[in-house]
Amino acid sequence: MALLEDVFSGWGPTVLIGVGVALVAPALIPAAGAVVRPVAKELIKGGLLVVDSVRELLAEGQEQLSDLTAEARAEYAADATTRTARGRRSAEK
């Protein structure tokens, strides 16, 4: 009996825990997969929502910047036309 106690006193509980985990793991893995999969899908859906929102925001910002650039070019062209017309009048005098 003392020999058996000496054998299990050092690593016995660890082996028993390992054997228990090996026996229970096949039952727990599918259950954990059933919980983890929906959570992972929701996280992915949330990420897609964020990506779509950012894309939409960037598209709106790009459109506003494009409009602003077009307005600035139109004003610049109008100012250039005015400067050219003034220059012609000055040269005629």
C-alpha positions, 0 to 999 in steps of 0.5 A: 500500500505504501508503494501505491501511495508513493506512486500517486503522491507525486503525479497521481492527481495530475494524471487523474485530472488529465484522464478526466479531461480526456473523457469529458472533452468529447462531450464539451467540445461540441457544446463549446462550438455551439456557443462559440460559433454564434458569438463569432458570427455576431462579432463578424456581423458587427465588424461588417456593419462598422466597415460599411458605416466607415465606407459610407462616411468616407464616400460622403466625405469624398463627395463633399470634398469633390463638390468643394473642389469644383466650387473653388475651381469655378470661383478661380476660373471666374476670378481669372476671367475678371482679372483678364478682362480688367487687364485688357481694359487697363491696356486699352487706356 
